[in-house]
Amino acid sequence: MVFMIKCKQCNIDHISNLYRMDGHIFRRHFSNNECCPSCGQVSKYNELDYNFKL
């Protein structure tokens, strides 16, 4: 399972660089700034911006 987010600049859906599932434990980094792999834009995200994908 991964967390997906939509880039606020180019609207591309991509896998979060900060939130990933390792076994059955979610690991969270302290920063919620995400860099889009498509356009390179760094944007700030909160909990409501993330979606689960199995």
N, CA, C and O atoms as a printed pandas DataFrame, in Angstrom:
     atom_number atom_name residue_name chain_id  residue_number  x_coord  y_coord  z_coord
0              1         N          MET        A               1    0.838   -1.170    0.000
1              2        CA          MET        A               1    0.000    0.000    0.000
2              3         C          MET        A               1    0.887    1.239    0.000
3              4         O          MET        A               1    1.915    1.279    0.676
4              5         N          VAL        A               2    0.482    2.239   -0.758
5              6        CA          VAL        A               2    1.226    3.498   -0.815
6              7         C          VAL        A               2    0.252    4.662   -0.641
7              8         O          VAL        A               2   -0.957    4.504   -0.809
8              9         N          PHE        A               3    0.782    5.803   -0.310
9             10        CA          PHE        A               3    0.003    7.030   -0.257
10            11         C          PHE        A               3    0.242    7.789   -1.551
11            12         O          PHE        A               3    1.384    7.969   -1.973
12            13         N          MET        A               4   -0.832    8.230   -2.173
13            14        CA          MET        A               4   -0.749    8.995   -3.410
14            15         C          MET        A               4   -1.101   10.448   -3.113
15            16         O          MET        A               4   -1.905   10.738   -2.226
16            17         N          ILE        A               5   -0.487   11.358   -3.872
17            18        CA          ILE        A               5   -0.840   12.772   -3.798
18            19         C          ILE        A               5   -0.898   13.331   -5.209
19            20         O          ILE        A               5   -0.334   12.764   -6.144
20            21         N          LYS        A               6   -1.586   14.447   -5.343
21            22        CA          LYS        A               6   -1.679   15.137   -6.625
22            23         C          LYS        A               6   -0.846   16.401   -6.531
23            24         O          LYS        A               6   -1.002   17.194   -5.603
24            25         N          CYS        A               7    0.041   16.583   -7.501
25            26        CA          CYS        A               7    0.895   17.770   -7.529
26            27         C          CYS        A               7    0.019   19.020   -7.624
27            28         O          CYS        A               7   -0.903   19.075   -8.438
28            29         N          LYS        A               8    0.302   19.999   -6.808
29            30        CA          LYS        A               8   -0.466   21.239   -6.808
30            31         C          LYS        A               8   -0.113   22.128   -8.001
31            32         O          LYS        A               8   -0.839   23.077   -8.300
32            33         N          GLN        A               9    0.982   21.833   -8.677
33            34        CA          GLN        A               9    1.403   22.624   -9.831
34            35         C          GLN        A               9    0.904   22.024  -11.147
35            36         O          GLN        A               9    0.266   22.717  -11.940
36            37         N          CYS        A              10    1.192   20.731  -11.386
37            38        CA          CYS        A              10    0.882   20.121  -12.685
38            39         C          CYS        A              10   -0.252   19.094  -12.630
39            40         O          CYS        A              10   -0.613   18.525  -13.660
40            41         N          ASN        A              11   -0.822   18.849  -11.435
41            42        CA          ASN        A              11   -1.965   17.935  -11.243
42            43         C          ASN        A              11   -1.680   16.474  -11.569
43            44         O          ASN        A              11   -2.618   15.711  -11.801
44            45         N          ILE        A              12   -0.426   16.064  -11.594
45            46        CA          ILE        A              12   -0.061   14.668  -11.813
46            47         C          ILE        A              12   -0.170   13.916  -10.481
47            48         O          ILE        A              12    0.349   14.377   -9.465
48            49         N          ASP        A              13   -0.850   12.751  -10.485
49            50        CA          ASP        A              13   -0.885   11.891   -9.307
50            51         C          ASP        A              13    0.427   11.125   -9.218
51            52         O          ASP        A              13    0.897   10.564  -10.208
52            53         N          HIS        A              14    1.020   11.102   -8.020
53            54        CA          HIS        A              14    2.265   10.353   -7.838
54            55         C          HIS        A              14    2.359    9.815   -6.422
55            56         O          HIS        A              14    1.645   10.264   -5.526
56            57         N          ILE        A              15    3.239    8.859   -6.231
57            58        CA          ILE        A              15    3.449    8.245   -4.925
58            59         C          ILE        A              15    4.180    9.224   -4.014
59            60         O          ILE        A              15    5.143    9.875   -4.418
60            61         N          SER        A              16    3.700    9.314   -2.776
61            62        CA          SER        A              16    4.335   10.179   -1.795
62            63         C          SER        A              16    5.771    9.734   -1.551
63            64         O          SER        A              16    6.057    8.539   -1.480
64            65         N          ASN        A              17    6.657   10.691   -1.427
65            66        CA          ASN        A              17    8.046   10.397   -1.088
66            67         C          ASN        A              17    8.236   10.272    0.414
67            68         O          ASN        A              17    9.249    9.738    0.866
68            69         N          LEU        A              18    7.274   10.757    1.194
69            70        CA          LEU        A              18    7.430   10.804    2.646
70            71         C          LEU        A              18    6.687    9.711    3.388
71            72         O          LEU        A              18    7.136    9.273    4.447
72            73         N          TYR        A              19    5.564    9.263    2.857
73            74        CA          TYR        A              19    4.738    8.285    3.550
74            75         C          TYR        A              19    4.732    6.981    2.772
75            76         O          TYR        A              19    4.277    6.944    1.628
76            77         N          ARG        A              20    5.221    5.932    3.367
77            78        CA          ARG        A              20    5.241    4.614    2.733
78            79         C          ARG        A              20    4.940    3.565    3.792
79            80         O          ARG        A              20    5.183    3.785    4.978
80            81         N          MET        A              21    4.419    2.442    3.370
81            82        CA          MET        A              21    4.118    1.371    4.316
82            83         C          MET        A              21    5.278    0.399    4.323
83            84         O          MET        A              21    5.671   -0.115    3.276
84            85         N          ASP        A              22    5.826    0.145    5.493
85            86        CA          ASP        A              22    6.930   -0.785    5.658
86            87         C          ASP        A              22    6.406   -1.950    6.496
87            88         O          ASP        A              22    6.318   -1.851    7.720
88            89         N          GLY        A              23    6.060   -3.053    5.829
89            90        CA          GLY        A              23    5.417   -4.154    6.539
90            91         C          GLY        A              23    4.013   -3.732    6.895
91            92         O          GLY        A              23    3.193   -3.482    6.012
92            93         N          HIS        A              24    3.725   -3.650    8.186
93            94        CA          HIS        A              24    2.414   -3.211    8.644
94            95         C          HIS        A              24    2.501   -1.910    9.433
95            96         O          HIS        A              24    1.545   -1.529   10.109
96            97         N          ILE        A              25    3.626   -1.234    9.351
97            98        CA          ILE        A              25    3.835   -0.011   10.118
98            99         C          ILE        A              25    4.018    1.156    9.150
99           100         O          ILE        A              25    4.837    1.089    8.234
100          101         N          PHE        A              26    3.253    2.219    9.359
101          102        CA          PHE        A              26    3.444    3.418    8.552
102          103         C          PHE        A              26    4.536    4.250    9.187
103          104         O          PHE        A              26    4.521    4.511   10.390
104          105         N          ARG        A              27    5.471    4.658    8.375
105          106        CA          ARG        A              27    6.551    5.518    8.858
106          107         C          ARG        A              27    6.327    6.907    8.303
107          108         O          ARG        A              27    6.045    7.074    7.116
108          109         N          ARG        A              28    6.453    7.900    9.159
109          110        CA          ARG        A              28    6.198    9.273    8.761
110          111         C          ARG        A              28    7.443   10.107    9.000
111          112         O          ARG        A              28    8.046   10.047   10.071
112          113         N          HIS        A              29    7.817   10.876    8.009
113          114        CA          HIS        A              29    8.895   11.842    8.181
114          115         C          HIS        A              29    8.294   13.111    8.778
115          116         O          HIS        A              29    7.078   13.300    8.732
116          117         N          PHE        A              30    9.119   13.968    9.329
117          118        CA          PHE        A              30    8.618   15.150   10.004
118          119         C          PHE        A              30    8.140   16.230    9.044
119          120         O          PHE        A              30    7.269   17.021    9.404
120          121         N          SER        A              31    8.669   16.282    7.865
121          122        CA          SER        A              31    8.306   17.296    6.899
122          123         C          SER        A              31    7.137   16.832    6.045
123          124         O          SER        A              31    7.031   15.647    5.731
124          125         N          ASN        A              32    6.265   17.747    5.669
125          126        CA          ASN        A              32    5.217   17.384    4.742
126          127         C          ASN        A              32    5.349   18.148    3.426
127          128         O          ASN        A              32    4.360   18.393    2.735
128          129         N          ASN        A              33    6.575   18.518    3.092
129          130        CA          ASN        A              33    6.864   19.075    1.785
130          131         C          ASN        A              33    7.171   17.928    0.836
131          132         O          ASN        A              33    7.992   17.064    1.143
132          133         N          GLU        A              34    6.514   17.920   -0.312
133          134        CA          GLU        A              34    6.701   16.858   -1.298
134          135         C          GLU        A              34    7.195   17.460   -2.605
135          136         O          GLU        A              34    6.754   18.537   -3.008
136          137         N          CYS        A              35    8.098   16.770   -3.255
137          138        CA          CYS        A              35    8.618   17.193   -4.553
138          139         C          CYS        A              35    7.986   16.326   -5.642
139          140         O          CYS        A              35    8.029   15.098   -5.562
140          141         N          CYS        A              36    7.403   16.959   -6.652
141          142        CA          CYS        A              36    6.782   16.237   -7.758
142          143         C          CYS        A              36    7.863   15.646   -8.661
143          144         O          CYS        A              36    8.765   16.366   -9.090
144          145         N          PRO        A              37    7.787   14.345   -8.957
145          146        CA          PRO        A              37    8.780   13.742   -9.839
146          147         C          PRO        A              37    8.615   14.171  -11.300
147          148         O          PRO        A              37    9.523   13.972  -12.106
148          149         N          SER        A              38    7.482   14.748  -11.642
149          150        CA          SER        A              38    7.234   15.171  -13.019
150          151         C          SER        A              38    7.747   16.583  -13.302
151          152         O          SER        A              38    8.512   16.794  -14.243
152          153         N          CYS        A              39    7.316   17.561  -12.473
153          154        CA          CYS        A              39    7.680   18.956  -12.756
154          155         C          CYS        A              39    8.722   19.522  -11.793
155          156         O          CYS        A              39    9.286   20.585  -12.051
156          157         N          GLY        A              40    8.985   18.818  -10.676
157          158        CA          GLY        A              40    9.987   19.268   -9.714
158          159         C          GLY        A              40    9.488   20.278   -8.693
159          160         O          GLY        A              40   10.248   20.702   -7.822
160          161         N          GLN        A              41    8.219   20.669   -8.787
161          162        CA          GLN        A              41    7.646   21.634   -7.853
162          163         C          GLN        A              41    7.584   21.041   -6.449
163          164         O          GLN        A              41    7.161   19.897   -6.278
164          165         N          VAL        A              42    8.000   21.803   -5.451
165          166        CA          VAL        A              42    7.885   21.392   -4.055
166          167         C          VAL        A              42    6.688   22.122   -3.460
167          168         O          VAL        A              42    6.617   23.350   -3.503
168          169         N          SER        A              43    5.752   21.364   -2.907
169          170        CA          SER        A              43    4.554   21.935   -2.309
170          171         C          SER        A              43    4.345   21.355   -0.922
171          172         O          SER        A              43    4.844   20.275   -0.608
172          173         N          LYS        A              44    3.604   22.078   -0.094
173          174        CA          LYS        A              44    3.296   21.634    1.254
174          175         C          LYS        A              44    1.942   20.931    1.245
175          176         O          LYS        A              44    0.976   21.442    0.680
176          177         N          TYR        A              45    1.876   19.750    1.878
177          178        CA          TYR        A              45    0.670   18.941    1.904
178          179         C          TYR        A              45    0.275   18.644    3.333
179          180         O          TYR        A              45    1.124   18.584    4.223
180          181         N          ASN        A              46   -1.041   18.456    3.557
181          182        CA          ASN        A              46   -1.521   18.036    4.866
182          183         C          ASN        A              46   -2.222   16.690    4.723
183          184         O          ASN        A              46   -2.264   16.128    3.629
184          185         N          GLU        A              47   -2.769   16.173    5.810
185          186        CA          GLU        A              47   -3.351   14.824    5.824
186          187         C          GLU        A              47   -4.449   14.640    4.777
187          188         O          GLU        A              47   -4.590   13.547    4.228
188          189         N          LEU        A              48   -5.216   15.666    4.493
189          190        CA          LEU        A              48   -6.327   15.548    3.553
190          191         C          LEU        A              48   -5.875   15.437    2.099
191          192         O          LEU        A              48   -6.668   15.058    1.237
192          193         N          ASP        A              49   -4.622   15.759    1.816
193          194        CA          ASP        A              49   -4.106   15.692    0.450
194          195         C          ASP        A              49   -3.688   14.277    0.051
195          196         O          ASP        A              49   -3.511   14.002   -1.136
196          197         N          TYR        A              50   -3.527   13.378    1.018
197          198        CA          TYR        A              50   -3.019   12.031    0.757
198          199         C          TYR        A              50   -4.164   11.036    0.545
199          200         O          TYR        A              50   -5.201   11.117    1.203
200          201         N          ASN        A              51   -3.958   10.096   -0.386
201          202        CA          ASN        A              51   -4.927    9.035   -0.665
202          203         C          ASN        A              51   -4.224    7.694   -0.602
203          204         O          ASN        A              51   -3.043    7.596   -0.936
204          205         N          PHE        A              52   -4.943    6.649   -0.174
205          206        CA          PHE        A              52   -4.407    5.290   -0.131
206          207         C          PHE        A              52   -4.551    4.634   -1.504
207          208         O          PHE        A              52   -5.533    4.865   -2.209
208          209         N          LYS        A              53   -3.570    3.821   -1.875
209          210        CA          LYS        A              53   -3.676    2.998   -3.062
210          211         C          LYS        A              53   -3.109    1.630   -2.710
211          212         O          LYS        A              53   -1.983    1.519   -2.224
212          213         N          LEU        A              54   -3.893    0.598   -2.957
213          214        CA          LEU        A              54   -3.446   -0.770   -2.663
214          215         C          LEU        A              54   -2.651   -1.323   -3.810
215          216         O          LEU        A              54   -2.189   -2.462   -3.748
